[in-house]
Amino acid sequence: MRRLTVLYDADCPLCVHLRHWLLRQRQLVPLDLVPAGSQEARRRFSALDHAATLREITVIGDRGQVYRETAAWIVCLWALAEHRPRAHWLATPPGSPSPG
């Protein structure tokens, strides 16, 4: 994977805060942060359910892979130099966040 696009809710203060946090991190895989539901998001990813992208973080890989919910957070961490080891652990059964 050479690049990831993160669709985030630009009207959500927490989402905007996390966007800024992601941008401050050293990225091993470049992250493009695009407002979910925006014209740019619709142009770049016409086949996506854009209403759903406003409800939960969605990450798209450069080969069309789509990650949602927990998997999207894990792939974001995987893209970051200091958090890749944690992402690998979270992707294993012992590290997998269990349903509430």
HELIX and SHEET records of a PDB file:
HELIX    1   1 PRO A   13  ARG A   24  1                                  12    
HELIX    2   2 GLN A   39  ARG A   44  1                                   6    
HELIX    3   3 HIS A   50  ARG A   55  1                                   6    
HELIX    4   4 GLU A   69  TRP A   78  1                                  10    
HELIX    5   5 ALA A   81  HIS A   83  5                                   3    
HELIX    6   6 ARG A   84  LEU A   90  1                                   7    
SHEET    1   A 4 LEU A  31  PRO A  35  0                                        
SHEET    2   A 4 LEU A   4  TYR A   8  1                                        
SHEET    3   A 4 THR A  58  GLY A  61 -1                                        
SHEET    4   A 4 VAL A  66  ARG A  68 -1                                        
END                                                                             
